[in-house]
Amino acid sequence: SREVHIITPSLLAGGNLVPLQVLFLTRKRLALKGVTFTPDIAVLEIQGTVVKGLHVYSNQIMDFTGYDTIVLAAGNRSCDQLYFELKGKVKELYRAGDCVAPRKTDMAIVEGHRAGRAV
């Protein structure tokens, strides 16, 4: 069991979840599990276990400490290296989500579902 703290430059984490009810339910479930959020902070750098952030409105520099693991989710970029490494080596191989091109979660789920049904 880990404590999870989400830092985001946005007003809220998960703002791209559609419809709005999904955002509400997701945030509620995360809150019930003890996940905490700090909005409006752009991560400037990570030094060991210290995250240095910039408040996007006040320009105040803030340090976030006490982490034993840091997971960075930044930007969308297509990553198809594994697909091409496996192409021709396995009987069936499908691409979905960010393997094809940068995607939002809902599109990646649809593509993954289609690939699963094709098998």
N, C-alpha and C positions, 0 to 999 in steps of 0.2 A: 504494500500500500504506500502510495506517495502523495505528497501534497502537490497540487498543481496550481500554478499562478500564470495567468495569461496576460501578457503585455501587448498592447496594440496601439498603433497610431490613430485608429479609427475611433469614432464615438463609442462603438461597441463591437465586441468580437462576434462574428457570425452574422454580420449585417447583410451578407449576400444570400442568406438562407431564405428561400421563398417557398411557400407563402409565409406571411408574418407569424402565423400560428406555429410553424416549425421552429422559428427563432425562439419564440416564447417557451415552447416545450423543451427545446434543447437547453436553453439557459436555465430553466427551472431544474432540469435533471442534473446539470452540472453543479448548480448551487447546492442541491441536496447532497451531492457527493463531496462538497467542501471546496470546489474549484473557486478561486478568487480571480478577479479581473482588475487590471489597471488600464483604463483607456487613455487616449490622447498622448501616448508616449512613443516616440520614434526611437528605435534602438540604434545607437551610434556605434557602439563597439562592445565586444565581449572579451574580457580579460580573465582567463581562468574561470572562476565561478562568480565573477562580478559582471553584471550587465549595466552598461552606462547608457542612459536614455536622455532624450530631450523632450520636454513638454512642448507639444506642438503649438500651443497658444502663448505661453509665457516665456518660452525659450530657456526655462530653468533646466539646468543639468541635474540629473538625479542618478544615484547609484542604487541598484537593487542587488542585495547580497544574500548569502545563505543557501545557495542552490548547490546541489550535488550533481545535477544533470540539467543541461540546457538544450532545448530543441528549437531550432530556428526554422520558421516557415516563411520564406521570402520569395515572392514573385512566382509567376508561372513560366515554366520553360519545358519545352518538349524534350523528353528523354526516351529515345528509342534504341539505345545501344544494345540492351539485352535482347530485344526483338530481333535485331539483325545478327546477333551472335548465335541465336537459336534457329534462325530461318534455315530451312533445309535439313535440320538435324532432328526435328521432331515431326510426328505425323500431322498434327494439327497445331496451328499457331495463329492467334488473333491479337490484334492491337485494340486498345481501348483507352479512353481518357487522355492523360498527358503524354502517353506514348505516341499518340497520333499528332496532337497539337495541344497547346494550352487550353484547358477546359475548366469549367466550373463543375462542382461536385455532381449536380443533377445530371449533366450530360455524360459524365464519366460513368455514373450508375446505369444510365440507359444503355450506353455502349457495352458495358460489362454484362448487363442482362442479355442483350442481343447475342453476344459472343457465347455466353453460357447456354442459351437456347439452341445455338447452332451445333453445339457439341453433342 
